[in-house]
Amino acid sequence: MNKGENMLGSKTATCEVCGNTYDKCFEVRLGGGETHVFDSFECAIHALAPTCAHCGCRIIGHGMETADALYCCAHCASQHGVHKLEDRVEEKSSV
């Protein structure tokens, strides 16, 4: 992590995406021991969030997963021929 001290003695770091040196940067540590430094969630999402195999948007929620691809929603999965995924399941009424 590229850390320095500003005039007030606070630690600063540099975001690996945008290059901003900021005293409120944060680290994200991945399971494999990899560490990343960001100044915003926007930069973290840009660097780390997977993209939908159909529309290309960043998946920042749960998404949908097959053995071969990740999708942001069931609609995008269906556009690739995956029809077994559902965004939500309607509950049957007991009445």
C-alpha positions in Angstrom: 0.0 0.0 0.0 1.4 3.4 -1.0 1.1 5.3 2.3 2.5 8.6 3.4 1.8 11.2 6.0 0.0 14.4 5.4 0.7 17.7 7.2 -1.7 16.6 10.1 0.1 13.3 10.6 -2.8 11.2 9.2 -2.0 8.2 7.0 -2.8 8.6 3.3 -3.0 6.0 0.6 -3.4 6.1 -3.2 -6.4 4.5 -4.9 -5.2 1.9 -7.4 -8.0 2.7 -9.9 -8.1 6.5 -10.1 -4.7 7.4 -8.5 -6.3 9.8 -5.9 -4.2 10.1 -2.7 -6.7 10.3 0.1 -6.7 10.0 3.9 -9.9 7.8 3.9 -8.8 5.1 1.5 -9.7 1.5 2.5 -8.2 -1.9 1.8 -10.1 -4.9 0.3 -8.4 -8.2 1.1 -9.4 -11.2 -1.1 -9.5 -14.8 0.0 -6.2 -15.6 -1.8 -4.3 -13.0 0.2 -4.5 -10.3 -2.5 -4.9 -6.8 -1.2 -6.4 -3.8 -3.0 -6.6 -0.1 -2.0 -9.5 2.2 -3.1 -10.7 5.7 -2.2 -14.4 4.9 -3.0 -16.8 2.0 -3.5 -17.1 3.2 -7.1 -13.5 2.4 -7.7 -13.7 -0.9 -5.8 -16.7 -2.0 -7.9 -14.9 -1.0 -11.1 -11.9 -3.1 -10.2 -13.4 -6.1 -8.5 -17.1 -6.7 -9.4 -17.7 -9.3 -12.1 -19.5 -8.3 -15.3 -22.7 -9.8 -16.7 -22.0 -12.2 -19.6 -25.0 -10.8 -21.5 -25.2 -7.0 -20.9 -21.7 -6.3 -19.5 -22.9 -4.4 -16.4 -21.1 -4.7 -13.1 -22.8 -7.2 -10.8 -22.9 -5.6 -7.4 -25.7 -7.7 -5.9 -26.1 -11.4 -5.7 -26.3 -12.0 -9.5 -27.0 -15.3 -11.1 -24.3 -18.0 -11.7 -24.0 -21.0 -14.0 -21.0 -23.2 -14.4 -19.8 -21.1 -17.3 -21.0 -17.5 -16.7 -22.3 -14.8 -14.3 -25.4 -12.8 -15.0 -26.9 -9.7 -13.4 -30.5 -11.1 -13.6 -32.6 -14.0 -14.9 -33.5 -12.0 -18.0 -29.9 -11.8 -19.1 -29.3 -15.4 -18.4 -32.4 -16.3 -20.5 -30.9 -14.3 -23.4 -28.0 -16.7 -23.3 -30.3 -19.8 -23.3 -30.3 -20.4 -19.6 -33.9 -20.7 -18.6 -33.7 -22.4 -15.2 -32.8 -19.3 -13.2 -35.4 -17.1 -11.6 -35.1 -13.6 -10.1 -37.8 -14.5 -7.5 -40.2 -17.3 -6.9 -43.8 -16.5 -6.4 -45.2 -18.0 -3.3 -48.4 -20.1 -3.7 -51.3 -18.8 -1.7 -52.6 -21.1 1.0 -56.1 -19.9 0.5 
